[in-house]
Amino acid sequence: MWLKKRKINLLEKSIQKLISILQEGNYLEWSYILGNKKEIIKRNLLAGISRGVGIGIGVTIITAILIILLQKIVTLNIPVIGEYIADIVEIVEKSR
């Protein structure tokens, strides 16, 4: 009887230790998310939309900065480079 109580006591301590480890690592929240398919779809859809919008805005800003820099270089009238850059800027402006 005494051995059985000791085993139960050890088992309870092990369970409490496991619970504390799971709480520290937020594994319970992760197990909920991984178990709920709708939650996974919602999070991934939101993450994909956010990435797409971020990439679109980033590319637009970088392209605008490059075009402005190229226009500034053209106004410097560097003989060889200026002609090529003027052609590139003209092609970009026509495609708008």
Jmol script that loads the backbone (N, CA, C; Angstrom):
load data "model"
ATOM      1  N   MET A   1       0.825  -1.191   0.000  1.00  0.00           N
ATOM      2  CA  MET A   1       0.000   0.000   0.000  1.00  0.00           C
ATOM      3  C   MET A   1       0.872   1.260   0.000  1.00  0.00           C
ATOM      4  N   TRP A   2       1.923   1.231   0.815  1.00  0.00           N
ATOM      5  CA  TRP A   2       2.820   2.371   0.910  1.00  0.00           C
ATOM      6  C   TRP A   2       3.530   2.620  -0.428  1.00  0.00           C
ATOM      7  N   LEU A   3       3.914   1.547  -1.113  1.00  0.00           N
ATOM      8  CA  LEU A   3       4.592   1.649  -2.404  1.00  0.00           C
ATOM      9  C   LEU A   3       3.652   2.236  -3.451  1.00  0.00           C
ATOM     10  N   LYS A   4       2.406   1.878  -3.397  1.00  0.00           N
ATOM     11  CA  LYS A   4       1.409   2.389  -4.345  1.00  0.00           C
ATOM     12  C   LYS A   4       1.211   3.895  -4.161  1.00  0.00           C
ATOM     13  N   LYS A   5       1.151   4.360  -2.914  1.00  0.00           N
ATOM     14  CA  LYS A   5       0.999   5.790  -2.643  1.00  0.00           C
ATOM     15  C   LYS A   5       2.231   6.563  -3.106  1.00  0.00           C
ATOM     16  N   ARG A   6       3.393   5.949  -2.912  1.00  0.00           N
ATOM     17  CA  ARG A   6       4.628   6.606  -3.342  1.00  0.00           C
ATOM     18  C   ARG A   6       4.659   6.757  -4.860  1.00  0.00           C
ATOM     19  N   LYS A   7       4.241   5.714  -5.589  1.00  0.00           N
ATOM     20  CA  LYS A   7       4.194   5.778  -7.049  1.00  0.00           C
ATOM     21  C   LYS A   7       3.205   6.843  -7.518  1.00  0.00           C
ATOM     22  N   ILE A   8       2.068   6.920  -6.856  1.00  0.00           N
ATOM     23  CA  ILE A   8       1.062   7.930  -7.198  1.00  0.00           C
ATOM     24  C   ILE A   8       1.610   9.326  -6.944  1.00  0.00           C
ATOM     25  N   ASN A   9       2.307   9.497  -5.831  1.00  0.00           N
ATOM     26  CA  ASN A   9       2.912  10.778  -5.491  1.00  0.00           C
ATOM     27  C   ASN A   9       3.958  11.177  -6.533  1.00  0.00           C
ATOM     28  N   LEU A  10       4.813  10.244  -6.943  1.00  0.00           N
ATOM     29  CA  LEU A  10       5.802  10.511  -7.986  1.00  0.00           C
ATOM     30  C   LEU A  10       5.132  10.861  -9.313  1.00  0.00           C
ATOM     31  N   LEU A  11       4.056  10.160  -9.624  1.00  0.00           N
ATOM     32  CA  LEU A  11       3.314  10.426 -10.848  1.00  0.00           C
ATOM     33  C   LEU A  11       2.700  11.825 -10.814  1.00  0.00           C
ATOM     34  N   GLU A  12       2.153  12.230  -9.691  1.00  0.00           N
ATOM     35  CA  GLU A  12       1.578  13.569  -9.557  1.00  0.00           C
ATOM     36  C   GLU A  12       2.653  14.645  -9.708  1.00  0.00           C
ATOM     37  N   LYS A  13       3.823  14.418  -9.116  1.00  0.00           N
ATOM     38  CA  LYS A  13       4.919  15.376  -9.256  1.00  0.00           C
ATOM     39  C   LYS A  13       5.374  15.485 -10.712  1.00  0.00           C
ATOM     40  N   SER A  14       5.440  14.353 -11.386  1.00  0.00           N
ATOM     41  CA  SER A  14       5.852  14.358 -12.794  1.00  0.00           C
ATOM     42  C   SER A  14       4.838  15.106 -13.659  1.00  0.00           C
ATOM     43  N   ILE A  15       3.567  14.893 -13.369  1.00  0.00           N
ATOM     44  CA  ILE A  15       2.516  15.582 -14.127  1.00  0.00           C
ATOM     45  C   ILE A  15       2.592  17.086 -13.875  1.00  0.00           C
ATOM     46  N   GLN A  16       2.795  17.490 -12.636  1.00  0.00           N
ATOM     47  CA  GLN A  16       2.908  18.916 -12.322  1.00  0.00           C
ATOM     48  C   GLN A  16       4.120  19.538 -13.015  1.00  0.00           C
ATOM     49  N   LYS A  17       5.232  18.809 -13.049  1.00  0.00           N
ATOM     50  CA  LYS A  17       6.429  19.304 -13.726  1.00  0.00           C
ATOM     51  C   LYS A  17       6.162  19.451 -15.224  1.00  0.00           C
ATOM     52  N   LEU A  18       5.496  18.476 -15.805  1.00  0.00           N
ATOM     53  CA  LEU A  18       5.155  18.537 -17.229  1.00  0.00           C
ATOM     54  C   LEU A  18       4.226  19.714 -17.519  1.00  0.00           C
ATOM     55  N   ILE A  19       3.265  19.943 -16.666  1.00  0.00           N
ATOM     56  CA  ILE A  19       2.349  21.073 -16.841  1.00  0.00           C
ATOM     57  C   ILE A  19       3.108  22.389 -16.779  1.00  0.00           C
ATOM     58  N   SER A  20       4.015  22.520 -15.844  1.00  0.00           N
ATOM     59  CA  SER A  20       4.779  23.780 -15.738  1.00  0.00           C
ATOM     60  C   SER A  20       5.669  23.979 -16.967  1.00  0.00           C
ATOM     61  N   ILE A  21       6.276  22.922 -17.477  1.00  0.00           N
ATOM     62  CA  ILE A  21       7.109  23.041 -18.691  1.00  0.00           C
ATOM     63  C   ILE A  21       6.248  23.461 -19.877  1.00  0.00           C
ATOM     64  N   LEU A  22       5.076  22.865 -20.009  1.00  0.00           N
ATOM     65  CA  LEU A  22       4.181  23.215 -21.114  1.00  0.00           C
ATOM     66  C   LEU A  22       3.696  24.656 -21.014  1.00  0.00           C
ATOM     67  N   GLN A  23       3.443  25.118 -19.814  1.00  0.00           N
ATOM     68  CA  GLN A  23       2.990  26.496 -19.638  1.00  0.00           C
ATOM     69  C   GLN A  23       4.107  27.488 -19.948  1.00  0.00           C
ATOM     70  N   GLU A  24       5.334  27.169 -19.595  1.00  0.00           N
ATOM     71  CA  GLU A  24       6.456  28.065 -19.857  1.00  0.00           C
ATOM     72  C   GLU A  24       6.695  28.222 -21.360  1.00  0.00           C
ATOM     73  N   GLY A  25       6.554  27.159 -22.101  1.00  0.00           N
ATOM     74  CA  GLY A  25       6.832  27.202 -23.526  1.00  0.00           C
ATOM     75  C   GLY A  25       5.614  27.500 -24.380  1.00  0.00           C
ATOM     76  N   ASN A  26       4.481  27.802 -23.782  1.00  0.00           N
ATOM     77  CA  ASN A  26       3.229  28.059 -24.500  1.00  0.00           C
ATOM     78  C   ASN A  26       2.856  26.909 -25.430  1.00  0.00           C
ATOM     79  N   TYR A  27       3.225  25.707 -25.044  1.00  0.00           N
ATOM     80  CA  TYR A  27       2.911  24.552 -25.875  1.00  0.00           C
ATOM     81  C   TYR A  27       1.426  24.251 -25.888  1.00  0.00           C
ATOM     82  N   LEU A  28       0.738  24.610 -24.822  1.00  0.00           N
ATOM     83  CA  LEU A  28      -0.707  24.378 -24.794  1.00  0.00           C
ATOM     84  C   LEU A  28      -1.409  25.216 -25.850  1.00  0.00           C
ATOM     85  N   GLU A  29      -0.953  26.480 -26.007  1.00  0.00           N
ATOM     86  CA  GLU A  29      -1.539  27.337 -27.036  1.00  0.00           C
ATOM     87  C   GLU A  29      -1.229  26.793 -28.429  1.00  0.00           C
ATOM     88  N   TRP A  30      -0.002  26.342 -28.609  1.00  0.00           N
ATOM     89  CA  TRP A  30       0.379  25.784 -29.916  1.00  0.00           C
ATOM     90  C   TRP A  30      -0.422  24.524 -30.227  1.00  0.00           C
ATOM     91  N   SER A  31      -0.628  23.688 -29.236  1.00  0.00           N
ATOM     92  CA  SER A  31      -1.403  22.470 -29.484  1.00  0.00           C
ATOM     93  C   SER A  31      -2.840  22.817 -29.846  1.00  0.00           C
ATOM     94  N   TYR A  32      -3.378  23.891 -29.270  1.00  0.00           N
ATOM     95  CA  TYR A  32      -4.732  24.326 -29.623  1.00  0.00           C
ATOM     96  C   TYR A  32      -4.762  24.815 -31.074  1.00  0.00           C
ATOM     97  N   ILE A  33      -3.762  25.605 -31.443  1.00  0.00           N
ATOM     98  CA  ILE A  33      -3.721  26.146 -32.803  1.00  0.00           C
ATOM     99  C   ILE A  33      -3.547  25.021 -33.813  1.00  0.00           C
ATOM    100  N   LEU A  34      -2.648  24.093 -33.526  1.00  0.00           N
ATOM    101  CA  LEU A  34      -2.401  23.006 -34.469  1.00  0.00           C
ATOM    102  C   LEU A  34      -3.588  22.056 -34.568  1.00  0.00           C
ATOM    103  N   GLY A  35      -4.364  21.979 -33.525  1.00  0.00           N
ATOM    104  CA  GLY A  35      -5.521  21.093 -33.553  1.00  0.00           C
ATOM    105  C   GLY A  35      -6.724  21.702 -34.244  1.00  0.00           C
ATOM    106  N   ASN A  36      -6.788  23.024 -34.348  1.00  0.00           N
ATOM    107  CA  ASN A  36      -7.937  23.708 -34.914  1.00  0.00           C
ATOM    108  C   ASN A  36      -7.621  24.114 -36.353  1.00  0.00           C
ATOM    109  N   LYS A  37      -8.196  23.419 -37.314  1.00  0.00           N
ATOM    110  CA  LYS A  37      -7.890  23.657 -38.730  1.00  0.00           C
ATOM    111  C   LYS A  37      -8.335  25.045 -39.188  1.00  0.00           C
ATOM    112  N   LYS A  38      -9.463  25.514 -38.697  1.00  0.00           N
ATOM    113  CA  LYS A  38      -9.940  26.846 -39.095  1.00  0.00           C
ATOM    114  C   LYS A  38      -8.969  27.925 -38.627  1.00  0.00           C
ATOM    115  N   GLU A  39      -8.412  27.740 -37.429  1.00  0.00           N
ATOM    116  CA  GLU A  39      -7.449  28.706 -36.889  1.00  0.00           C
ATOM    117  C   GLU A  39      -6.178  28.727 -37.734  1.00  0.00           C
ATOM    118  N   ILE A  40      -5.734  27.562 -38.158  1.00  0.00           N
ATOM    119  CA  ILE A  40      -4.542  27.481 -39.007  1.00  0.00           C
ATOM    120  C   ILE A  40      -4.790  28.202 -40.326  1.00  0.00           C
ATOM    121  N   ILE A  41      -5.921  27.955 -40.948  1.00  0.00           N
ATOM    122  CA  ILE A  41      -6.243  28.587 -42.231  1.00  0.00           C
ATOM    123  C   ILE A  41      -6.340  30.095 -42.064  1.00  0.00           C
ATOM    124  N   LYS A  42      -6.991  30.549 -40.995  1.00  0.00           N
ATOM    125  CA  LYS A  42      -7.142  31.985 -40.759  1.00  0.00           C
ATOM    126  C   LYS A  42      -5.794  32.661 -40.569  1.00  0.00           C
ATOM    127  N   ARG A  43      -4.929  32.080 -39.755  1.00  0.00           N
ATOM    128  CA  ARG A  43      -3.612  32.675 -39.502  1.00  0.00           C
ATOM    129  C   ARG A  43      -2.750  32.694 -40.762  1.00  0.00           C
ATOM    130  N   ASN A  44      -2.755  31.601 -41.516  1.00  0.00           N
ATOM    131  CA  ASN A  44      -1.941  31.549 -42.728  1.00  0.00           C
ATOM    132  C   ASN A  44      -2.457  32.503 -43.797  1.00  0.00           C
ATOM    133  N   LEU A  45      -3.762  32.643 -43.905  1.00  0.00           N
ATOM    134  CA  LEU A  45      -4.338  33.573 -44.876  1.00  0.00           C
ATOM    135  C   LEU A  45      -3.958  35.007 -44.520  1.00  0.00           C
ATOM    136  N   LEU A  46      -4.080  35.359 -43.261  1.00  0.00           N
ATOM    137  CA  LEU A  46      -3.719  36.697 -42.814  1.00  0.00           C
ATOM    138  C   LEU A  46      -2.227  36.963 -43.012  1.00  0.00           C
ATOM    139  N   ALA A  47      -1.388  35.973 -42.715  1.00  0.00           N
ATOM    140  CA  ALA A  47       0.061  36.130 -42.910  1.00  0.00           C
ATOM    141  C   ALA A  47       0.390  36.298 -44.390  1.00  0.00           C
ATOM    142  N   GLY A  48      -0.247  35.544 -45.259  1.00  0.00           N
ATOM    143  CA  GLY A  48       0.003  35.650 -46.698  1.00  0.00           C
ATOM    144  C   GLY A  48      -0.410  37.001 -47.256  1.00  0.00           C
ATOM    145  N   ILE A  49      -1.559  37.491 -46.828  1.00  0.00           N
ATOM    146  CA  ILE A  49      -2.023  38.808 -47.285  1.00  0.00           C
ATOM    147  C   ILE A  49      -1.064  39.887 -46.803  1.00  0.00           C
ATOM    148  N   SER A  50      -0.632  39.788 -45.558  1.00  0.00           N
ATOM    149  CA  SER A  50       0.293  40.784 -45.004  1.00  0.00           C
ATOM    150  C   SER A  50       1.617  40.783 -45.759  1.00  0.00           C
ATOM    151  N   ARG A  51       2.138  39.619 -46.054  1.00  0.00           N
ATOM    152  CA  ARG A  51       3.394  39.542 -46.808  1.00  0.00           C
ATOM    153  C   ARG A  51       3.229  40.126 -48.203  1.00  0.00           C
ATOM    154  N   GLY A  52       2.130  39.792 -48.863  1.00  0.00           N
ATOM    155  CA  GLY A  52       1.898  40.300 -50.209  1.00  0.00           C
ATOM    156  C   GLY A  52       1.806  41.813 -50.252  1.00  0.00           C
ATOM    157  N   VAL A  53       1.077  42.387 -49.319  1.00  0.00           N
ATOM    158  CA  VAL A  53       0.940  43.848 -49.262  1.00  0.00           C
ATOM    159  C   VAL A  53       2.290  44.483 -48.946  1.00  0.00           C
ATOM    160  N   GLY A  54       3.018  43.909 -48.019  1.00  0.00           N
ATOM    161  CA  GLY A  54       4.333  44.438 -47.657  1.00  0.00           C
ATOM    162  C   GLY A  54       5.312  44.408 -48.818  1.00  0.00           C
ATOM    163  N   ILE A  55       5.324  43.312 -49.559  1.00  0.00           N
ATOM    164  CA  ILE A  55       6.212  43.210 -50.714  1.00  0.00           C
ATOM    165  C   ILE A  55       5.804  44.222 -51.776  1.00  0.00           C
ATOM    166  N   GLY A  56       4.518  44.365 -52.011  1.00  0.00           N
ATOM    167  CA  GLY A  56       4.047  45.333 -53.008  1.00  0.00           C
ATOM    168  C   GLY A  56       4.443  46.758 -52.661  1.00  0.00           C
ATOM    169  N   ILE A  57       4.245  47.131 -51.425  1.00  0.00           N
ATOM    170  CA  ILE A  57       4.609  48.489 -50.990  1.00  0.00           C
ATOM    171  C   ILE A  57       6.124  48.681 -51.071  1.00  0.00           C
ATOM    172  N   GLY A  58       6.890  47.683 -50.630  1.00  0.00           N
ATOM    173  CA  GLY A  58       8.343  47.786 -50.649  1.00  0.00           C
ATOM    174  C   GLY A  58       8.900  47.930 -52.059  1.00  0.00           C
ATOM    175  N   VAL A  59       8.407  47.127 -52.986  1.00  0.00           N
ATOM    176  CA  VAL A  59       8.877  47.207 -54.371  1.00  0.00           C
ATOM    177  C   VAL A  59       8.513  48.554 -54.983  1.00  0.00           C
ATOM    178  N   THR A  60       7.323  49.052 -54.683  1.00  0.00           N
ATOM    179  CA  THR A  60       6.906  50.346 -55.219  1.00  0.00           C
ATOM    180  C   THR A  60       7.820  51.468 -54.723  1.00  0.00           C
ATOM    181  N   ILE A  61       8.127  51.464 -53.446  1.00  0.00           N
ATOM    182  CA  ILE A  61       8.982  52.510 -52.874  1.00  0.00           C
ATOM    183  C   ILE A  61      10.394  52.439 -53.454  1.00  0.00           C
ATOM    184  N   ILE A  62      10.949  51.232 -53.525  1.00  0.00           N
ATOM    185  CA  ILE A  62      12.308  51.092 -54.056  1.00  0.00           C
ATOM    186  C   ILE A  62      12.362  51.493 -55.527  1.00  0.00           C
ATOM    187  N   THR A  63      11.365  51.113 -56.309  1.00  0.00           N
ATOM    188  CA  THR A  63      11.330  51.492 -57.719  1.00  0.00           C
ATOM    189  C   THR A  63      11.223  53.006 -57.876  1.00  0.00           C
ATOM    190  N   ALA A  64      10.397  53.641 -57.079  1.00  0.00           N
ATOM    191  CA  ALA A  64      10.259  55.098 -57.142  1.00  0.00           C
ATOM    192  C   ALA A  64      11.578  55.788 -56.809  1.00  0.00           C
ATOM    193  N   ILE A  65      12.263  55.290 -55.783  1.00  0.00           N
ATOM    194  CA  ILE A  65      13.558  55.878 -55.407  1.00  0.00           C
ATOM    195  C   ILE A  65      14.573  55.705 -56.543  1.00  0.00           C
ATOM    196  N   LEU A  66      14.601  54.535 -57.152  1.00  0.00           N
ATOM    197  CA  LEU A  66      15.536  54.301 -58.261  1.00  0.00           C
ATOM    198  C   LEU A  66      15.240  55.214 -59.444  1.00  0.00           C
ATOM    199  N   ILE A  67      13.975  55.394 -59.772  1.00  0.00           N
ATOM    200  CA  ILE A  67      13.615  56.269 -60.894  1.00  0.00           C
ATOM    201  C   ILE A  67      14.028  57.704 -60.589  1.00  0.00           C
ATOM    202  N   ILE A  68      13.804  58.147 -59.369  1.00  0.00           N
ATOM    203  CA  ILE A  68      14.206  59.510 -58.995  1.00  0.00           C
ATOM    204  C   ILE A  68      15.718  59.671 -59.111  1.00  0.00           C
ATOM    205  N   LEU A  69      16.475  58.681 -58.625  1.00  0.00           N
ATOM    206  CA  LEU A  69      17.933  58.742 -58.732  1.00  0.00           C
ATOM    207  C   LEU A  69      18.394  58.757 -60.190  1.00  0.00           C
ATOM    208  N   LEU A  70      17.753  57.935 -61.006  1.00  0.00           N
ATOM    209  CA  LEU A  70      18.120  57.909 -62.427  1.00  0.00           C
ATOM    210  C   LEU A  70      17.818  59.248 -63.099  1.00  0.00           C
ATOM    211  N   GLN A  71      16.703  59.865 -62.751  1.00  0.00           N
ATOM    212  CA  GLN A  71      16.375  61.173 -63.324  1.00  0.00           C
ATOM    213  C   GLN A  71      17.399  62.223 -62.894  1.00  0.00           C
ATOM    214  N   LYS A  72      17.858  62.132 -61.646  1.00  0.00           N
ATOM    215  CA  LYS A  72      18.884  63.075 -61.170  1.00  0.00           C
ATOM    216  C   LYS A  72      20.192  62.888 -61.942  1.00  0.00           C
ATOM    217  N   ILE A  73      20.549  61.630 -62.208  1.00  0.00           N
ATOM    218  CA  ILE A  73      21.777  61.356 -62.960  1.00  0.00           C
ATOM    219  C   ILE A  73      21.668  61.879 -64.387  1.00  0.00           C
ATOM    220  N   VAL A  74      20.493  61.769 -64.984  1.00  0.00           N
ATOM    221  CA  VAL A  74      20.290  62.272 -66.347  1.00  0.00           C
ATOM    222  C   VAL A  74      20.482  63.780 -66.385  1.00  0.00           C
ATOM    223  N   THR A  75      20.027  64.473 -65.359  1.00  0.00           N
ATOM    224  CA  THR A  75      20.165  65.934 -65.353  1.00  0.00           C
ATOM    225  C   THR A  75      21.614  66.382 -65.189  1.00  0.00           C
ATOM    226  N   LEU A  76      22.499  65.477 -64.771  1.00  0.00           N
ATOM    227  CA  LEU A  76      23.917  65.812 -64.650  1.00  0.00           C
ATOM    228  C   LEU A  76      24.625  65.838 -66.011  1.00  0.00           C
ATOM    229  N   ASN A  77      23.958  65.326 -67.025  1.00  0.00           N
ATOM    230  CA  ASN A  77      24.474  65.307 -68.398  1.00  0.00           C
ATOM    231  C   ASN A  77      25.816  64.596 -68.524  1.00  0.00           C
ATOM    232  N   ILE A  78      25.937  63.443 -67.928  1.00  0.00           N
ATOM    233  CA  ILE A  78      27.121  62.610 -68.132  1.00  0.00           C
ATOM    234  C   ILE A  78      26.963  61.991 -69.520  1.00  0.00           C
ATOM    235  N   PRO A  79      27.937  62.150 -70.397  1.00  0.00           N
ATOM    236  CA  PRO A  79      27.768  61.817 -71.810  1.00  0.00           C
ATOM    237  C   PRO A  79      27.255  60.407 -72.104  1.00  0.00           C
ATOM    238  N   VAL A  80      27.928  59.387 -71.697  1.00  0.00           N
ATOM    239  CA  VAL A  80      27.545  58.026 -72.089  1.00  0.00           C
ATOM    240  C   VAL A  80      26.435  57.487 -71.203  1.00  0.00           C
ATOM    241  N   ILE A  81      26.608  57.639 -69.909  1.00  0.00           N
ATOM    242  CA  ILE A  81      25.653  57.078 -68.957  1.00  0.00           C
ATOM    243  C   ILE A  81      24.314  57.785 -69.066  1.00  0.00           C
ATOM    244  N   GLY A  82      24.324  59.072 -69.272  1.00  0.00           N
ATOM    245  CA  GLY A  82      23.096  59.850 -69.334  1.00  0.00           C
ATOM    246  C   GLY A  82      22.147  59.382 -70.416  1.00  0.00           C
ATOM    247  N   GLU A  83      22.685  59.013 -71.580  1.00  0.00           N
ATOM    248  CA  GLU A  83      21.833  58.560 -72.688  1.00  0.00           C
ATOM    249  C   GLU A  83      21.145  57.244 -72.354  1.00  0.00           C
ATOM    250  N   TYR A  84      21.908  56.292 -71.796  1.00  0.00           N
ATOM    251  CA  TYR A  84      21.319  55.007 -71.428  1.00  0.00           C
ATOM    252  C   TYR A  84      20.262  55.168 -70.340  1.00  0.00           C
ATOM    253  N   ILE A  85      20.557  55.974 -69.366  1.00  0.00           N
ATOM    254  CA  ILE A  85      19.600  56.178 -68.278  1.00  0.00           C
ATOM    255  C   ILE A  85      18.367  56.910 -68.788  1.00  0.00           C
ATOM    256  N   ALA A  86      18.556  57.863 -69.696  1.00  0.00           N
ATOM    257  CA  ALA A  86      17.410  58.573 -70.267  1.00  0.00           C
ATOM    258  C   ALA A  86      16.503  57.603 -71.009  1.00  0.00           C
ATOM    259  N   ASP A  87      17.100  56.649 -71.731  1.00  0.00           N
ATOM    260  CA  ASP A  87      16.303  55.633 -72.426  1.00  0.00           C
ATOM    261  C   ASP A  87      15.537  54.766 -71.434  1.00  0.00           C
ATOM    262  N   ILE A  88      16.195  54.382 -70.350  1.00  0.00           N
ATOM    263  CA  ILE A  88      15.540  53.537 -69.344  1.00  0.00           C
ATOM    264  C   ILE A  88      14.381  54.293 -68.696  1.00  0.00           C
ATOM    265  N   VAL A  89      14.612  55.542 -68.331  1.00  0.00           N
ATOM    266  CA  VAL A  89      13.559  56.338 -67.702  1.00  0.00           C
ATOM    267  C   VAL A  89      12.399  56.532 -68.665  1.00  0.00           C
ATOM    268  N   GLU A  90      12.697  56.742 -69.915  1.00  0.00           N
ATOM    269  CA  GLU A  90      11.638  56.937 -70.922  1.00  0.00           C
ATOM    270  C   GLU A  90      10.804  55.658 -71.073  1.00  0.00           C
ATOM    271  N   ILE A  91      11.461  54.505 -71.098  1.00  0.00           N
ATOM    272  CA  ILE A  91      10.746  53.247 -71.219  1.00  0.00           C
ATOM    273  C   ILE A  91       9.843  53.033 -69.998  1.00  0.00           C
ATOM    274  N   VAL A  92      10.352  53.328 -68.801  1.00  0.00           N
ATOM    275  CA  VAL A  92       9.561  53.152 -67.579  1.00  0.00           C
ATOM    276  C   VAL A  92       8.367  54.087 -67.579  1.00  0.00           C
ATOM    277  N   GLU A  93       8.571  55.331 -68.000  1.00  0.00           N
ATOM    278  CA  GLU A  93       7.455  56.286 -67.989  1.00  0.00           C
ATOM    279  C   GLU A  93       6.402  55.936 -69.024  1.00  0.00           C
ATOM    280  N   LYS A  94       6.809  55.354 -70.155  1.00  0.00           N
ATOM    281  CA  LYS A  94       5.839  54.926 -71.179  1.00  0.00           C
ATOM    282  C   LYS A  94       5.000  53.745 -70.680  1.00  0.00           C
ATOM    283  N   SER A  95       5.621  52.896 -69.867  1.00  0.00           N
ATOM    284  CA  SER A  95       4.898  51.707 -69.394  1.00  0.00           C
ATOM    285  C   SER A  95       3.890  52.030 -68.289  1.00  0.00           C
ATOM    286  N   ARG A  96       3.897  53.232 -67.750  1.00  0.00           N
ATOM    287  CA  ARG A  96       2.943  53.603 -66.709  1.00  0.00           C
ATOM    288  C   ARG A  96       1.610  53.712 -67.293  1.00  0.00           C
TER     289      ARG A  96
END
end "model"
wireframe off; spacefill off
backbone 0.3
color backbone group
